[in-house]
Amino acid sequence: MTALKLKKREERRVLAGHGWVFSNEIDTEQTPLKGLEPGSSVTLESANGKFLAHAYVNPHSLIAARVTSRDAREPFNATVLRARLQLALNLREYLYDEPCYRLVHSEGDFLPGLTVDRYNDVLVVQITTAGMERYRDDIVDALQSVTGATSIYLRNDAPVRKLEHLPEYREWVVGEPLEVLTIRENGLQFQVPAELGQKTGWFYDHRSSRAALAPWVKGKRVLDLYTYLGGFALNAAAAGASEVIGVDASQTAVDAATANASLNALQDRVSFRCDDAVEAMRSLFEAGEKFDVVVLDPPAFIKRRKDRDQGLRHYALNNRLAMRLLNPGGIIVSASCSQALSHEDLLQQMRLSAPRGSLGLQVLAPLQQGPDHPVNIAMPETLYLTGCIARLL
């Protein structure tokens, strides 16, 4: 197995448990990256030749190596893969009564480059790295064996695969193709069109956030922006909201959300409209509309660190427009799935966005991704979702 030697003092993050090694941390004079096959297995060594970890490598990527094992006697293989999948399953089965959850959260489950969402007996799999792509068949076999899944869908069309020099594709590798995936969440049923789904389909990461909304919506008028398939909207209606309006820029998503409202017999209190969220907030304000609760869960405005300044402006604009629509004492649920935006960053944008003359915002509850998206304590990158429930006075 090829050994990659790190530069002097560059081993500290790996020794602390971090799972990434960047190309500029490798001593390429002694152990060149050039010529190594993307996804091939390597060992990582300190500058003095001490073993650090097993990893897989990609010379084309800024993240040149990803740690797969820290035991010199246990390189990553199909057996280790299966054992880690079983560990991931054990956690979810402890947490949830029904098999609807994120089953594998990449580095959060010590399986870098692999994401798996479970929809009962259907699994949607996303592989984002060349190293994990090499185990594609082993992943499918192990998942089927460990979970008993009757259908497995490879949703390998994430743009990040281009950075790994991997092709983009979608393929049903187990079972017949399905048009609709079905889940239960917080006592509600949702149907997710398989081909519509963003990323791996359903945003399980906000399950806890949607449940946390319940105490604040009874008898209230609620606006759910960037509603997608109606997750927050229907949870609010089921918790007793008097009226809920959901907004999404995709007509296909709006149609699916409307169908989900009927599926849960909530169509009398929930309606959806196809519109850009920012334009919708402006038109609602001009029409004099007010809400008791506004849910603001936009897509990631900061996908790369160079986009940070522009992204901050988007978060500020969205929060400012949302707060203008609140009744006195109204509740805002503001969230971000941009890993480069910290919880403190989001609170700062919310503070700056509060209307002039207001007393300010009271933070009532912090929000973060659910426990089926575990955070690797040594990798802050695995904590990407943040938010809060706040009251505007």
N, C-alpha and C positions, 0 to 999 in steps of 0.2 A: 504494500500500500504506500502511495506517495506521501511523503511528509512535507508539510508546509511550516517553515520556521518564521515566527513572528519577530519583528524588530525588538530591540531592547526596550523593556518596560511596557511593551504593548500587550502583555499577557494579563494585565490586571483586571480588565473587564471580564475576560473569559473565566479567570479564577474566581471572580465574584459571582459567577453564574449567568452572565449574559450569553446569549446564543448566537450573536453575529460577530463576524470578523470582516472588517472593511479592507478593500484592496490596498489602501495606503498603510495598513498595519503589518503587511506581510513583507518579509525580507526577500524581495524578488531577485536580488543578486545571488543569494545562496539557493533559493528555492523558487524559481520563476513560475509564474502562473501561466504564462503563454505556453500553449501546447497541451494543457490539461483539458480533458474532455468535460464539457458541462455536465454536472450531475455526478461525476465520479467521486468515489470515496477517498478521503485523505485523513491523515492524522495531523493534529496541530501540535506544534512544539514551541516552547519558549526559546529565547535567543541562545540559551545555554544547552538546548537539546532536550529539555525535560518534557515528557508527555503532558499535554493539557487536555485533549479531547479528540474524539472521532468527529468527523464532519463530512459534509459533501460540499463540492466546490463548483463555482461558475466563474470562469475568468472574464466573462463579458459583463458581469454585474458589479455594481458598487459594493454590494454585500457579497464579498467573494467566497465566503464560507459560512455555513450554518451548522451549528453543533447538533449532533445526533446522539452522542453518548459520552459520558465522562469516565467510564470504566474502561481502562486499557484492555481488559480481558473480554469486553463485550462490545464489539463493533455493531453498528446498526445493521439489521438484516430482517428477513420476514418474520422470524420468531420474536424479535424485539418489537417489531411493528405490531404484531398481534397482541402482545402483552400490554402495550400502551393503549391500544384500542379497548382492551378489556378494562383497564383502569379508568379510561374516560367514560365507558358505559356504566361502570359501578357508581361513579359520582352522580350521573344523571338519574339512574334508577333510584338512588337514595333521595334525590331532590324532588322528583316528579312522579305522580301516579300514572300519568299517561305518556306514551312514547312520542312526544312532540317537543323537540328541543334541539339546540345545537349540540351535536354529539362530539365533535372535535373542533377545538378552537386553536389550531395551528400551534404556535410557540407556547400558548397558554396551556396546552396539553402535551408539550414537549414532542410535538410532531410538526416540525417547521415545514410550511408550504402546503399543509393539508387542512381543509375545512370540510366538515360534514354536517348537514342539517337533516334531522329525522322528521318525517311526516308519517307516523305510525309505521307501516311496513315498507315505506318508500324512503330511500336515502338519496339526497342530492349532494354530490361530491364536487369539490373544486380543488384542483391541484394547480399551484401557482409557481412552482420552482422545478428546475431541471432535475435536481436531486430526488425529489419526491415523484416526479414523472417516471423515473426508472422503476419505481415500485408500483406502478399503476395496477398491474394484474394482481400483485400480492395484496394491494389495498382492497380491491374488489373482492377477492377470495376471502380475506380475513373479515371484512365487514359483513359479508353474507353469512359467514360461519358464526361470528360473534353475536349478531343481532337477529338472524333469521329473516333478513329483509327479502321481500319478494320482488322488489324493483329497485334498481340503482341507476341513477341518471348522472352522467359526468357533465357538469356544467363548466367546461374548461374554455371559457371565452372571455376571461378577465383580461383587460388591457395590460396588466402587469406581466402577463406571460411574454409579451413582446420583449421586455427587458431581459428575459431569460432565454431569448431566441427560441421560444416554443410556439408551435402553431396553436391557433384558437379553434375550438370545435365543441360541439355538443353531441352527446351520444348516450342512448339507453343501452347499457351493457348487460343488464339483468332485467328480465321481464319485458312485457309489451309496453310500448310508449303510452303514457297517460297524458290526458289533456289538462286534468285538474288534480291538484294535491289538496288534501283536507287535513286540517288540524283543529284541536281544541285548545283554547287559551282562556284562563280565568272564567271558565264556565260557558264560554261562547264558542261557536263553530265558525270557522273561516275556510273559504275555498280559495286556493291560490292557483291561477292559471300557470301551468308549468312553463310555457314559453314566454309569459309576461314577466315572470319573477325577476326582480333586480337581484344581482349577485346570486345567492342560493335560494331566493324566493321570498321567504317571510323574515321579518326582522324580529327574531326571537330576543334580541338583546334588550328590547324595551318592554318585555313582558312585565317585569317588576314595576317599571315606571307607569305602565297603564293601570296596574292594580293600585299603585299609590295615588292615582288621580281620584279614585272613588270617593273619598270623604269630602271632596271639595266641589262636587258637581250636582248634588241632589237638588232638584228644583231650579237649576241654573240654566242659562242660555250659554252654549259652548260653541266656539269656533275652532275647528281642527285644520290647521294649515299643513300642506304637504302630506295629505292624509293617506296616500298610496291606496291600500286595500281597506281602509277604514278602521285600523286597529285602535287608535285612541278614540275615535268618534263612537264606535260601537261599545267600547268599554265604558265611555261616559254615559251613553244612553242607558245601558244596562244597569248602571249605578244610580239612575234616577234623574238624569238631566231632563229638563222640560223640552228643550229643543237643541239639536246639534246640527251644525252646518260643516261639511267637510269640503276642502278645496284641494284639487290636484291638477297639474298641467296635462296629465295624460288622460284622454277620453277612455282608453281601454281600462286604466286603473279605476276611473270613476264608475264605469259600468260594472266592474267586478266588485267594487265597494257597495254599490247599490244592491247588487245581488246578495252580498253578505248581510246587508241590513234586512232584507226579506227573509233570508235563511234563518235569522234569529228573531223574526217577528218584531223588528224595531223600526220598520219603514215609516211608521206614523210620526216618529220623533226625530228621525235622521234624514237629511237630504244631502246630496253631493252635487258639486258644480265643477265643471272643467274650466280652469282659469290659472293663469300665473299667480302665484301666491302674493307677490309684491303688488301686482296690479289689482288683485282682488281686495287687498287691505286698503289700498288707496280709494277704490270705488266704494267700498263699504263705509269708509270714513266720510267721504263726500256725501253719501246718502244718509248720514246721521245714524248709522247702525251702531249699537253698543252690545257688548257681551260681558257676562260675568266671569267667564273663563276663556282664555285663548291658549291653545296648544301650538307650539312652534317647534317643529322637529324637521329642519331642512336637511337636504343632502350635505355632504362634506364640502364646505366652501374652501377648505385649505387641504388640497391633496398633496402638495409638495411645499417644502419650507419656503421656496421662493415666491409662493402665492400668498404668504402669510398676510402682508399688508392689505392686499386686495380682499382677502377673505375676511379680515377683521372688519372692513368697511361693510361687507355683506351682512355679517352678524349684527353689527350696529344698526344698519338700516332696517333689517327684519324686526329686531326687537323694538326699535323706536316706533315703527308702524303698528306693531302688535299692541303695544301699550296704549296707543292713542284710541284703540277700540274698546278699552276696558271701562266698565262702570267703576265708580268710586269703590275702593276696597276690593277690586277685581283680582283674580288669580291668573298669573301667567306661568305656563309650563314651558321652559326654554331649554333646548337641548342642542348638543353638538356631537357629531360623530367624526370630527376632524382630530386625528391623533395629535396633531401639532398645536391644538388649542387646549390649554390646561383648564381645569375647573376655575382657577383664579382668573384666567383670561376671560372666560365667559362671564363670570360675575362682574368683571370690570366693564365689559361691553354693555351688560344690562344696566349697570349703574349709570353709565354715560348716556344711555338711551331713555332714562326715565324722563317724563315730561317736566318742563319747567313749572315750578309752582307746587309740584307734588312734594309730600313729606319724604318720600323715598320708598325703597323696596324692603320688605321683610322676607328673608329666606326661611321658608317653612320646612323644606326637606331637600337634601341633596339627592341627586340621581346618578346612577352609573349602570353599566351593563350588568345583566343578570349573572347569577353564579354558574350558568351553563356556558358562560364566556369567561372562564377563570383567568386571572391575571398572574403572570409569572412575576414573582416578587423582584427578580433581578432584571426584568425587562419592562421598563415603563411604557415601551411601545405597545405592549399587549393591553394596556388600559387606554382605550380610544374614545369611549363614550362618556360624556359628562352632561350634567344638567342640573336643574333645580326647579322646585315649585316655590313661587314667591308671590307675595301680596303687594299690590301697589296702593299706597296711601297718599 
